[in-house]
Amino acid sequence: MLDIPTISAVVAAISVVVGVIFAIFQMRDAAKTRHTELIIQLNPALKVTSSEITEAISKIWNLKFRNYEEYLEKYGDPLSDKAFYTVTEYYGAIGFLLHRQLIDVDIIEYLLSGSTSRVWEKLKPVIDAMRKRHMPELFEWFEYLHIEMQKRKQTQQAQ
């Protein structure tokens, strides 16, 4: 049979172990938070205001084009267009945060209200042509975000 001093020693040891585990989780969470803050501070695409991104998305929505050539003819180089650059870099930065598991897909859906996939589909012909002409990995994090949002949508519909 266990006596009171033995029981209290076991309880104390368990308390220390639980405390250490809790401290480790707290330190990991703090490091993740610092890492996220650093990425946000270093990435200018995440420093746009709500009105700036809304204005840029609105401009993108009002563009009328069927393909890259028509886009070039009507609007010029996409990378010189502030709205195009703002939108693609903003969504790309969010996609990178999602990839690094620094932001949750449900939070993205809540904040962006499903605009990610609509914007991706609108710009896809231009992005695909730019990838062929310049770099295959161009806007890869924006595409990653789009794919993950589509997966989330399919999962939600299956439930």
JOVEN-V835967 format. One line per field, one symbol per residue. ss: DSSP state (@ for helix, = for strand, . for the rest). burial: b if it has 24 or more other C-alpha atoms within 12 Angstrom, else e. A space follows every 50 residues. Layout:
ss: ???
burial: ???
This chain:
ss: ...@@@@@@@@@@@@@@@@@@@@@@@@@@@@@@@@@@@@@@@.@@@@..@ @@@@@@@@@@@@.....@@@@@@@@..@@@.@@@@@@@@@@@@@@@@@@. ....@@@@@@@@..@@@@@@@@@@@@@@@@@@@......@@@@@@@@@@@ @@@@@@@@.
burial: eeeeeeeeeeeeeeeeeeeeeeeeeeeeeeeeeeebeeeeeeeebbebee eebeebbeebeebeeeebeebeeebeebeeebbbbbbbbbbbbbbbbbee ebbebeebbeebebbbbbbbbbbbebbbbbeeeeeeebbbbbbbbbebbe eeeeeeeee
